[in-house]
């Protein structure tokens, strides 16, 4: 499958909530193959379908050698007491990294191409990936989660790109 181009901040598809996958057909199978191929590159942790221009609820991940995907994910659990404040970046916001508060642990539930339930969960980077990609599917960018002062800096930096 081809490596797909990444949509960049400013593209309206990134701000549009994605529709659920209702039928798994050849188009959805090709989408999943493209998501997996496109995320399977050095320095890429996750990729939402709308980042490659498809407004369907699907994302792929590439965390510590674990490559996978999920359709129609919904977050069902986040740690409340344990959080992480590390720098976060995004393929759709190239070259910019800002401290972003996320839950330390996240669990999402969705399905695979066979309609079977899939649980995607993890701590640290995997938890950050789950939260980041589900935000994409909801039409949000990590920039929306930044503290006010950091967000102002981020918006200034975006203008210089």
C-alpha positions, 0 to 999 in steps of 0.5 A: 500500500502507498505511504499517504501524505499527512494533512497539516494544521489548517486543513479542515479535515483535522477539525471535523469529528470523524464518522464511525465505521459502519461497514467494513468493506474493501475501502476500510480494509485499504484504509487500515493498510494505509494507516499501518504502512504510513505509521510504520516509519521511524519517529511515528507513534500514532496516526488517525484516519483524518490525518491522511484525509479520511474522516472515519474513526480509525487509528494506527499505532507504532509503539516500541515495535508494536504495530496495530490499529483500531476502528471506532475507538472510545476511551473507557478509562483514564488514570485520574491520579497519575498524569504525565506532563511531557512534551508532545508533538504531532505529524500534523503540526510538524517540528513543534513540541509542547508540554501536554498533560495527559493521563498516565494510563489509558484504555480504549475499546473498539473493533478490528476488521472482523468486527471483534472487540479490541482493547487498546491500553497502556501507560506512558507513551501508549496512553499518550498515543491513545488519547492523542489519536482519539482527540484527532478523531474528535476533531481536536489537536493536542494544541487545544489541550495546552495550558493558556500560556503555552498555547499562546507560544504555540500559536505564535510558533505556528504562524512562523511555519 
